C-alpha cells in the first residue's frame, strides 16, 4: 500500500523559516552538522531544502517573477551552482545528499507541482519519450503565489512519464523526503496520484509531504492512502492567533493520525528565524509559555516535527525544547490521541503510552491564569496514580483529580503512571 514510508511522524529541519527562498549549501551543511551533533540520537533525521533551490537570483523570502531557472535538457530543475557549489558538472543534489547521509541523517527537497513554464517555452523533450512539454502542460492550472510552474494534464500521454523522470533523478541523487507544494490546496488529486506512482516506481523509499494547507477534510481518506503527511493549515508562523487556531485543526484531523499518514501542523517557528532579511535574523515572537504549548500540542496530536530555526544560533532554551525526551516519546509512540473537552479557555488532550502510562495535556488558550482540578475519570483513571509534569519535572501522587495552575497561553503536560 502506498504512503507507508513514515512509520512514525517525520522529525527534522526545513530551511524555509530561517532562509526563505535564498538557502544555500553552506547553511544546509551547518544545520545538518548541528542535528548530527545535538539531535540525531533523539530521532531528528531529515534535512530538507525548501523552495527555489534552482533559482540563481533568489535572495529573500520573496519570489522573483520570471526569474530564469536552472534545468536540464528534459525540463527537470537542477540546483543553482552559485548557491550549491557541489552541484556543478551536472551532479545535482547528489554530493549534498551524500554529505547528509554521511552524518547518519536523511536528505529532502521541496518541489512545486507541475512542469516549469520555462520548459514549456523551450518545449523540451520529456525524457524517454517522443513527447514535448507543450503537449502535457495545463495552463489552466497555475500556482496563485509562484509563477514558475504550470500544472500537468494527467490525461495526456507523457504526463506520468514526466513525473517518473523527476523521481528517477531524485532517486539518483539519494533523496529521502519530497515536499510537493501547490498540490494540497486546492487538491490536485490526479497529480497526487501521479507523484505517488512515480515514488513507488523509482526504486527508493521517500516520504511524501503535501503542501500548502488547509487540506480539505473531504479528501482525508485519499490523503491517508497516497501521502505520508499533509498540511492542515496555510504557512504557520510565530503568532499566538495562529497557534490558538491550531487547536481547531487538530480537533478536526485527529481521527486520521496513524502509521504512514500524518496530518501536519507545519514547521516549528522557534529559535532564530528570518535570517535572509539581513543581520542575525529575529528571535521567535512566541513567549516561553507559548513555545511549550506549541511543542506539547504538536507532540500529543502526533504532528510531524520539522524545525524552522537556524540551528547553529540556538540558545539553551530552544535546544531544551528539541531535546525533551518526553515530548519525543509522546510524539513518536503514543496512541489513542484525542481532545477530551474544551471548557472556556481550557482545552484538554490525552493519549496512551507504554507500560501503564497516560499523558494529559491541559492547555490555557486564554489571557488569564487558570487554577482548577481535572477529574481523572474523564480519561478512565481511578484510584491512586503518580504524576510528573513534563516541563517542570514536578512529581506528585494523587487520587482522582489533578490540580493545575496553568499560565496564560501555557500548558501543563503530565505523564501519569497507574
Secondary structure by P-SEA (a helix, b strand, c coil): ccccccccccccccccccccccccaaaaaaaaaaaaaccccccbbbbbbbcccccccccccccccccbbbbcccccccccccccccccccccaaaaaaaaaaacccccccccccccaaaaaaccccccccccccccccccccccccccbbbbcccccaaaaaaaaaaaaaaaacccbbbbcccccccaaaaaaaaaaaaaaccbbbbbbbccccccccaaaaaaacccbbbccccccccaaaaaaaaaaaaacccccccccccccccccccccccccccccccccccaaaaaaaaaaaaaaccbbbbccccccccaaaaaaaacaaaaaaaccccccccccccccbbbbbbccccbbbbbbbbbcccbbbbbccccccccccccccccccccccccccccbbbbbccccbbbbbbccc
